[in-house]
Amino acid sequence: MIFIPNYAAIVTRDYGMGRVLIHSDKIDAYQTGHHQNPIAFWRHVLEYVSHKTYSETIKVGLIVNDVSKALEKMSSFALVDVEELTISDIALRDISGFDCLYFVGLPSLVHSTIATKIAQYVLNGGGMIIESPNRSGEINVLSGIESVSCSSIQRPVETNAFWTMAGKSHYIYDPYVTFSFMTTLISQDFSNWSCLMSNVVSQTDKLDNQQLDVFTYSGSSTFEIGISFYSSMQNGIVVVKPGIDTMSSSSSSSSMDSSSSSSSYSQSSSSSSIDSSSSSSSSSKDSSSSSSSKDSSSSSSSS
Protein backbone atom coordinates (compact mmCIF):
# COMPACT_ATOMS: atom_id res chain seq x y z
CA MET A 1 0.00 0.00 0.00
CA ILE A 2 1.31 3.43 -0.98
CA PHE A 3 1.03 6.04 1.75
CA ILE A 4 -0.30 9.35 0.44
CA PRO A 5 0.32 12.17 2.92
CA ASN A 6 -2.10 14.96 3.67
CA TYR A 7 -1.17 17.99 1.64
CA ALA A 8 -1.83 21.47 2.95
CA ALA A 9 -3.19 24.11 0.56
CA ILE A 10 -3.70 26.93 3.09
CA VAL A 11 -2.15 27.11 6.55
CA THR A 12 -2.09 30.04 8.93
CA ARG A 13 -0.89 30.92 12.41
CA ASP A 14 -0.60 33.90 14.71
CA TYR A 15 2.79 35.12 15.85
CA GLY A 16 2.75 37.78 18.51
CA MET A 17 0.31 40.44 17.29
CA GLY A 18 0.72 39.46 13.65
CA ARG A 19 -0.33 36.67 11.31
CA VAL A 20 1.33 34.43 8.75
CA LEU A 21 -0.43 32.55 5.94
CA ILE A 22 1.07 30.13 3.41
CA HIS A 23 -0.84 28.84 0.41
CA SER A 24 -0.01 26.53 -2.49
CA ASP A 25 -1.89 28.36 -5.25
CA LYS A 26 -1.19 31.51 -7.26
CA ILE A 27 -3.04 34.78 -6.92
CA ASP A 28 -2.85 35.35 -10.69
CA ALA A 29 -3.72 31.71 -11.50
CA TYR A 30 -0.59 31.43 -13.67
CA GLN A 31 -0.26 27.77 -14.78
CA THR A 32 -2.58 26.55 -12.03
CA GLY A 33 -4.91 24.69 -14.36
CA HIS A 34 -8.06 26.54 -13.31
CA HIS A 35 -9.65 29.94 -13.61
CA GLN A 36 -8.70 32.80 -11.37
CA ASN A 37 -10.34 32.80 -7.98
CA PRO A 38 -12.57 35.78 -7.17
CA ILE A 39 -10.92 39.06 -6.27
CA ALA A 40 -13.21 39.21 -3.24
CA PHE A 41 -11.61 36.04 -1.89
CA TRP A 42 -8.05 37.36 -2.18
CA ARG A 43 -9.18 40.65 -0.69
CA HIS A 44 -10.50 38.71 2.34
CA VAL A 45 -7.16 36.93 2.65
CA LEU A 46 -5.36 40.27 2.75
CA GLU A 47 -7.86 41.65 5.25
CA TYR A 48 -7.46 38.69 7.57
CA VAL A 49 -3.67 38.67 7.58
CA SER A 50 -3.45 42.46 7.84
CA HIS A 51 -6.09 42.84 10.59
CA LYS A 52 -8.12 45.12 8.31
CA THR A 53 -11.82 45.47 7.50
CA TYR A 54 -13.43 45.56 4.07
CA SER A 55 -13.61 49.37 4.15
CA GLU A 56 -9.94 49.98 5.01
CA THR A 57 -7.05 50.44 2.63
CA ILE A 58 -4.35 47.76 2.85
CA LYS A 59 -0.72 48.65 2.19
CA VAL A 60 1.03 45.61 0.67
CA GLY A 61 4.73 45.08 0.08
CA LEU A 62 5.03 42.60 -2.82
CA ILE A 63 8.25 40.57 -3.13
CA VAL A 64 8.25 38.56 -6.37
CA ASN A 65 10.71 35.65 -6.71
CA ASP A 66 8.99 33.72 -9.49
CA VAL A 67 7.24 34.27 -12.80
CA SER A 68 4.07 36.07 -11.82
CA LYS A 69 1.53 38.73 -12.70
CA ALA A 70 0.72 39.27 -9.05
CA LEU A 71 1.48 43.00 -9.24
CA GLU A 72 -0.95 43.49 -12.10
CA LYS A 73 -3.58 41.36 -10.38
CA MET A 74 -3.26 42.95 -6.95
CA SER A 75 -3.26 46.47 -8.40
CA SER A 76 -6.83 45.85 -9.59
CA PHE A 77 -8.09 45.24 -6.04
CA ALA A 78 -10.16 47.96 -4.45
CA LEU A 79 -8.52 49.73 -1.50
CA VAL A 80 -5.22 47.92 -1.94
CA ASP A 81 -2.05 49.97 -2.24
CA VAL A 82 0.67 47.65 -3.50
CA GLU A 83 4.39 48.40 -3.85
CA GLU A 84 6.92 45.99 -5.31
CA LEU A 85 9.97 45.35 -3.12
CA THR A 86 13.11 43.23 -3.14
CA ILE A 87 14.61 41.28 -0.28
CA SER A 88 17.31 43.99 -0.14
CA ASP A 89 14.61 46.63 0.34
CA ILE A 90 13.40 44.75 3.40
CA ALA A 91 16.94 44.81 4.78
CA LEU A 92 17.42 48.54 4.20
CA ARG A 93 13.99 50.10 4.59
CA ASP A 94 11.53 50.66 7.40
CA ILE A 95 8.82 48.07 6.66
CA SER A 96 6.56 48.98 9.58
CA GLY A 97 4.40 51.08 7.23
CA PHE A 98 3.25 47.99 5.36
CA ASP A 99 0.20 46.10 6.58
CA CYS A 100 1.31 42.91 4.84
CA LEU A 101 4.35 41.46 3.08
CA TYR A 102 3.34 39.19 0.19
CA PHE A 103 6.02 36.79 -1.07
CA VAL A 104 5.58 35.13 -4.46
CA GLY A 105 7.98 32.22 -4.20
CA LEU A 106 11.08 32.48 -2.05
CA PRO A 107 14.30 34.48 -2.44
CA SER A 108 17.43 32.43 -3.03
CA LEU A 109 19.08 33.67 0.15
CA VAL A 110 17.76 35.33 3.29
CA HIS A 111 20.36 36.56 5.74
CA SER A 112 19.64 35.86 9.39
CA THR A 113 19.35 39.59 10.11
CA ILE A 114 16.61 39.91 7.50
CA ALA A 115 14.78 36.86 8.88
CA THR A 116 14.96 38.40 12.34
CA LYS A 117 13.66 41.72 11.02
CA ILE A 118 10.70 39.98 9.35
CA ALA A 119 9.95 38.07 12.55
CA GLN A 120 9.98 41.32 14.57
CA TYR A 121 7.71 42.94 11.97
CA VAL A 122 5.14 40.14 12.35
CA LEU A 123 5.52 40.07 16.12
CA ASN A 124 4.57 43.76 16.22
CA GLY A 125 1.38 43.20 14.21
CA GLY A 126 2.46 42.91 10.59
CA GLY A 127 1.09 40.27 8.24
CA MET A 128 2.97 37.93 5.93
CA ILE A 129 1.68 35.77 3.07
CA ILE A 130 3.84 33.25 1.22
CA GLU A 131 2.55 32.05 -2.14
CA SER A 132 3.71 28.69 -3.48
CA PRO A 133 7.21 28.32 -2.03
CA ASN A 134 9.37 27.49 -5.03
CA ARG A 135 12.35 26.11 -3.12
CA SER A 136 12.34 22.82 -1.26
CA GLY A 137 13.63 22.71 2.28
CA GLU A 138 13.25 25.30 5.00
CA ILE A 139 11.09 28.29 4.14
CA ASN A 140 13.85 30.84 4.62
CA VAL A 141 11.76 33.99 5.13
CA LEU A 142 10.11 32.25 8.12
CA SER A 143 13.28 31.09 9.82
CA GLY A 144 13.09 33.85 12.41
CA ILE A 145 9.60 32.72 13.42
CA GLU A 146 9.60 28.95 13.01
CA SER A 147 11.49 26.28 11.12
CA VAL A 148 9.06 24.75 8.63
CA SER A 149 9.79 23.23 5.25
CA CYS A 150 8.45 22.94 1.75
CA SER A 151 8.64 19.22 1.06
CA SER A 152 9.03 19.57 -2.69
CA ILE A 153 8.54 22.08 -5.47
CA GLN A 154 6.92 19.32 -7.54
CA ARG A 155 3.16 19.26 -7.76
CA PRO A 156 1.67 16.29 -5.89
CA VAL A 157 -0.43 13.75 -7.76
CA GLU A 158 -3.56 14.78 -5.88
CA THR A 159 -4.07 18.35 -7.00
CA ASN A 160 -7.60 19.09 -5.73
CA ALA A 161 -7.89 21.02 -2.48
CA PHE A 162 -10.92 21.09 -0.19
CA TRP A 163 -11.91 23.27 2.74
CA THR A 164 -11.31 21.67 6.10
CA MET A 165 -13.77 22.01 8.98
CA ALA A 166 -11.59 24.82 10.35
CA GLY A 167 -11.58 26.44 6.94
CA LYS A 168 -15.36 26.34 6.60
CA SER A 169 -15.75 28.42 9.74
CA HIS A 170 -12.94 30.83 8.88
CA TYR A 171 -13.16 34.47 7.81
CA ILE A 172 -11.74 33.77 4.35
CA TYR A 173 -14.07 30.83 3.56
CA ASP A 174 -15.60 30.93 0.08
CA PRO A 175 -17.37 27.76 -1.17
CA TYR A 176 -16.71 28.69 -4.81
CA VAL A 177 -12.93 28.90 -4.45
CA THR A 178 -10.88 26.19 -6.16
CA PHE A 179 -7.27 25.68 -5.16
CA SER A 180 -4.34 23.93 -6.79
CA PHE A 181 -1.19 22.45 -5.30
CA MET A 182 1.59 24.19 -7.19
CA THR A 183 4.06 22.94 -4.58
CA THR A 184 4.07 20.21 -1.94
CA LEU A 185 3.36 21.22 1.64
CA ILE A 186 2.91 18.29 4.04
CA SER A 187 0.24 18.96 6.66
CA GLN A 188 2.10 17.26 9.50
CA ASP A 189 5.01 19.67 9.04
CA PHE A 190 2.70 22.48 10.14
CA SER A 191 1.60 21.13 13.51
CA ASN A 192 1.49 24.61 15.06
CA TRP A 193 -0.66 25.95 12.24
CA SER A 194 -4.35 25.90 11.41
CA CYS A 195 -4.95 24.07 8.11
CA LEU A 196 -7.81 25.68 6.18
CA MET A 197 -7.58 23.69 2.94
CA SER A 198 -6.09 20.27 2.20
CA ASN A 199 -6.43 17.35 -0.18
CA VAL A 200 -8.75 15.56 2.26
CA VAL A 201 -12.51 15.99 1.87
CA SER A 202 -13.91 17.07 5.24
CA GLN A 203 -16.75 14.91 6.56
CA THR A 204 -19.03 17.49 8.14
CA ASP A 205 -22.39 15.85 7.41
CA LYS A 206 -24.01 13.32 9.73
CA LEU A 207 -26.67 10.82 8.81
CA ASP A 208 -29.44 11.79 11.20
CA ASN A 209 -32.97 13.13 11.13
CA GLN A 210 -31.76 16.70 11.14
CA GLN A 211 -29.70 16.41 7.94
CA LEU A 212 -31.32 13.57 6.00
CA ASP A 213 -33.34 14.22 2.87
CA VAL A 214 -35.38 11.23 1.58
CA PHE A 215 -37.09 11.05 -1.78
CA THR A 216 -39.41 8.37 -3.12
CA TYR A 217 -39.83 8.81 -6.81
CA SER A 218 -41.32 7.19 -9.89
CA GLY A 219 -39.32 6.26 -12.93
CA SER A 220 -41.18 8.78 -15.07
CA SER A 221 -40.48 11.77 -12.85
CA THR A 222 -36.74 12.01 -13.40
CA PHE A 223 -36.78 15.69 -14.30
CA GLU A 224 -38.50 16.85 -11.12
CA ILE A 225 -36.55 14.55 -8.84
CA GLY A 226 -33.31 15.60 -10.55
CA ILE A 227 -33.92 19.24 -9.64
CA SER A 228 -34.91 18.37 -6.07
CA PHE A 229 -31.93 16.07 -5.71
CA TYR A 230 -29.54 18.77 -6.93
CA SER A 231 -31.06 21.37 -4.60
CA SER A 232 -30.90 19.15 -1.56
CA MET A 233 -27.31 18.18 -2.23
CA GLN A 234 -26.40 21.77 -1.48
CA ASN A 235 -27.45 21.31 2.15
CA GLY A 236 -26.66 17.78 3.19
CA ILE A 237 -26.95 14.08 2.52
CA VAL A 238 -29.64 12.84 0.16
CA VAL A 239 -31.04 9.33 0.00
CA VAL A 240 -33.06 8.38 -3.05
CA LYS A 241 -35.47 5.45 -2.99
CA PRO A 242 -37.32 3.97 -5.99
CA GLY A 243 -41.10 4.05 -5.89
CA ILE A 244 -44.04 3.18 -8.14
CA ASP A 245 -44.66 4.84 -11.49
CA THR A 246 -47.46 7.38 -11.25
CA MET A 247 -47.73 7.92 -15.01
CA SER A 248 -50.32 5.33 -16.08
CA SER A 249 -53.37 5.88 -18.26
CA SER A 250 -56.05 4.04 -20.21
CA SER A 251 -58.34 5.13 -23.01
CA SER A 252 -61.53 4.84 -21.01
CA SER A 253 -60.76 5.93 -17.46
CA SER A 254 -58.07 7.10 -15.04
CA SER A 255 -58.00 6.73 -11.32
CA MET A 256 -55.76 7.40 -8.39
CA ASP A 257 -55.65 5.31 -5.28
CA SER A 258 -53.31 5.36 -2.31
CA SER A 259 -52.22 1.77 -3.05
CA SER A 260 -51.40 2.28 -6.76
CA SER A 261 -48.83 5.06 -6.72
CA SER A 262 -47.08 7.18 -4.17
CA SER A 263 -44.71 10.06 -4.13
CA SER A 264 -43.39 11.10 -0.81
CA TYR A 265 -40.90 13.65 0.30
CA SER A 266 -39.65 14.01 3.81
CA GLN A 267 -37.01 16.42 5.09
CA SER A 268 -35.62 16.70 8.62
CA SER A 269 -38.08 14.92 10.92
CA SER A 270 -41.39 16.05 9.33
CA SER A 271 -43.74 13.94 7.20
CA SER A 272 -46.99 14.31 5.33
CA SER A 273 -49.48 11.79 4.04
CA ILE A 274 -52.64 11.89 2.02
CA ASP A 275 -55.20 9.16 2.09
CA SER A 276 -58.20 9.23 -0.19
CA SER A 277 -61.14 6.98 -0.67
CA SER A 278 -64.08 7.31 -2.92
CA SER A 279 -67.56 5.94 -3.02
CA SER A 280 -70.08 6.31 -5.77
CA SER A 281 -73.82 6.40 -5.92
CA SER A 282 -75.87 6.46 -9.03
CA SER A 283 -78.78 8.56 -10.13
CA SER A 284 -80.48 8.54 -13.48
CA LYS A 285 -81.97 11.34 -15.44
CA ASP A 286 -83.53 9.54 -18.39
CA SER A 287 -83.22 6.28 -20.27
CA SER A 288 -80.45 7.47 -22.63
CA SER A 289 -78.17 9.15 -20.12
CA SER A 290 -75.25 7.57 -18.25
CA SER A 291 -74.87 7.73 -14.53
CA SER A 292 -71.99 9.23 -12.59
CA SER A 293 -71.50 10.26 -9.08
CA LYS A 294 -68.68 11.24 -6.87
CA ASP A 295 -68.55 11.29 -3.18
CA SER A 296 -65.32 12.10 -1.45
CA SER A 297 -64.64 11.17 2.06
CA SER A 298 -61.91 12.15 4.43
CA SER A 299 -58.36 13.29 3.74
CA SER A 300 -55.87 13.97 6.43
CA SER A 301 -52.41 15.44 6.66
CA SER A 302 -50.16 15.16 9.65
CA SER A 303 -46.72 16.53 10.32
N, C-alpha and C positions, 0 to 999 in steps of 0.2 A: 504494500500500500504506500502510495506517495503522499507525504505530508505536505499540505498546502497551507502556508501560514496565513494569518489574518493581516490583510494589508490596510493601512490607514490612508484615507484620502484627505481628511481634515482633522487636525489635532490642535488643541489650544490649552494654554495654562496661564495663570496669573504669576507674576513675579514682582514682589513688592507692590507698588501702586500701579504697575503697568501690566500689559498683556502681550503674549506672543501667540501667533497662529502660523501653522505650517500646512500647506495644502499641495496636492499632487497634480493639480490641473494648471491651466494657463488662463489668465484673465482675458487675453485676446483670442483664445481658442486656436492658436497657431498649432497645426498638426495634431490636434487632439482627437480628431475623428468624429466630432459632433459640432452642432451649431453653438454659437456664443450663448453663454448664460445671460440672463437678464441683467441690465445695468443696475436695477433696483437691488438685486441680490448682492452684487459686489459693493454697492454703496452701503448696504447693511453690514457687510464684513468690515469695511473701513470704520463705520460708526462704532461697532462693537469693540474693535481693537483700540480705537482712539478715544473711547469714552465720550463720544459725541452723540447728539440727537440728530434727527432727520433735518432739522431746520438750521443746523450749525455748519459753518464752513470747516472743512478738514484740510489741513496743510500736510501734504505728503512729500517725503523725500524718496525719490525713485532711484534705485541702484540696479542697473541692468547689466547682467553678466552672461546673457544668452541672446540668441536671435529672438526678437520680440517686438511687438507693436503696442506694448503696454502703455507707453507714453501717449500715443495717439488715442488709445482706448480710454485711458483714465482722464484725459483732457476733456472728453465729452461728457463726463459726469457733472451733474449739477452740484454746485457748492463744494467742489473739490479743487484745491489749488495745488498743482503738482509741479515739482521741480526736480530735474534729473541731476543726480549726484554721482560721484565716484567714491570708492573706498578711501581714497586719499582725502577727499573733501570731508569725510567723516572724521578723519584724523586731525584735520587742520581747523575745521569750522566749529562754531557753537551750534549743536544740533537740537538744543532744547526748544527752539522755536517750531520744530516739526511735531505734529500730532502723531505721525506714524512714519516709520521707515519701511519701505516695500522693496524687498530683494527679489529680483527675477534671476533665478539661479544663484550660484555662489561665486564669490571672487576666488582667484587662484590662491591667494595668500592673505591671511588676516593676522597682523601682528598682535601680540598679546595685549599691548596697550590699547589698540583699537577695540578688541573684544571686551576689555574692561570698561572702556568708555561707553560701548553699546549697552553693556549690562547695567551701568549706572544710569544711563538714559531711561531704560525700561523700569528700573527700580524706582525712579522718581516720577513715573506715571506715563512714560512714552509707550507707544505701541510698535510692534514689529511683526511684519508678515513676510514669510519666506515662501516663494512660489517655486515648486518643482526643483528641489536641489539637484543640480546637474553634476555633482561630484560625489562619488561614493566615499564612505568613511565618515568621520566626525563632521558635523555641520559647523564649520569654523566660525561663523558669525555669532553662534550661540555659546561658544566655549566659555565665555565669562559668566554665563547663567547656568548651564548644565551641559554635560557631555552626552549628546545623543547623536545617532548616526543615520545616514542614508545607506540602506543596505546595498542598493545597486542603482545605477542610472538606467538600467534596462527596464522596459515596461514589463510588468508581470503578465502572465497568461490571462488571468482573470482581470479584465479591465473595466468592469462595471462596478460603480460605487453606489452604496445605499445609505440612507440616513440611519443612524443608530437611534436607540431610544433616547439617549442624551441629546442627540442632534434634533430629534423631532420636538423637543421642548425648548430648544435654544432660540435665542434672539434672531439668528441668521437663517433659521429654517425656511426653506422654500420647497414645496413638494414638486415643483416643475423643474428644479435644477438637476442637470445630469453632469456627472463628474467622471473624468478619466484618470487613469494612473499613468502619468507620464514618467514617473520614477517609482522606485520601490521603497516604501516606508513600512517597516514591520511594526505592527501594533504593539507587540510586547516590549519593544525598545522604548516606548513612550509611556511607561507605567505611571509617571507623575502627571500625565496629561489627560485631558478629557477628549475622547475620540468621538467626533460628530458624524463622520462618514467612514464606511469601510466596505470591504467586499462581501460582508456577511449581511444577509437579509435579516432585519430585526423582526422577531416574532412578538408583535404587540397585541395581536388579537387572541381572544379566548373563546372557546366554544361553549357558550352558556346562553341562557335565555335573554340576556341583555344585548348580545351582539349577534344572534343567529337569525338569519333571514331564511325562510323556507318557502319554496314555491312548489305547487302541484300544477302541472300544465298538461295540455293535450298536444298531440303531435302536430295539429294543424294551427297552433297558435304560436309558432316560432318567432314571428316578428315582435309580438307584444312581450313575450317572455324574454326575448333578447334584450329589449330596451330596459325592462325591469331588472334583469340580471346585471346589465352593465351599470345601471344606476346604483344598485345595492352594493356592488363590488367596491364602490367608492368609500363605503362606510364600514365594511366588515366582512365577515365570512358568509358565504351564500351556499345553501344546499338546495339542489334541484332534484325533485322527485317526479318520475313519470306518472301521468294520470290517464284518464279515459278521454277519447276524442269527443269533443262536443259538436263537431261539424258533421251532422248526419241529417239526411233529408229524404223524403219520398215524394212521389208525384201527387199523392192524394191527401196526406196529412203530415203534420209535424207536432211533436209533443216534447215536453221537458219534464223529467221526473228526477227526484233526488237520487235515485238508484242508478240512472242511466249515464249521467255525466256530472263531473264535479270540477270546479276550479277553485282552489283555495289559496289564500295568501295569508301568512301570519308573520308578523314582525314583532321583535321583543317578546313579551309574554302575553300579548293580546290575541284574541281569535274571534271570528265571526262565522255564523252558520245560518243558512236559510233552508227551511223545510217547507215544502209546499204539497198540498194534496188537493185534489179536485173531485168533485162529484157532479153528476149531471142529472138533470130532470128534463123531461120532454113535455112539450106542449104543441099542439097542432093548430094551425090556422084554417086550412082547408085541405081538400083531398090531394091537391097537386103540390103542396109545399113540403119542404123537408124540415125536420125538427132539429133544433140546437138549443142547448142551454149551457150555462156556465155558472157554477157556484164555487166560489173560492172560500176556503176555510183559512185556518190560522197560518201566520208566518211569524217567526220569532227571530230575533237577533240578540246574541249575548256577547259581551266582551268583558 
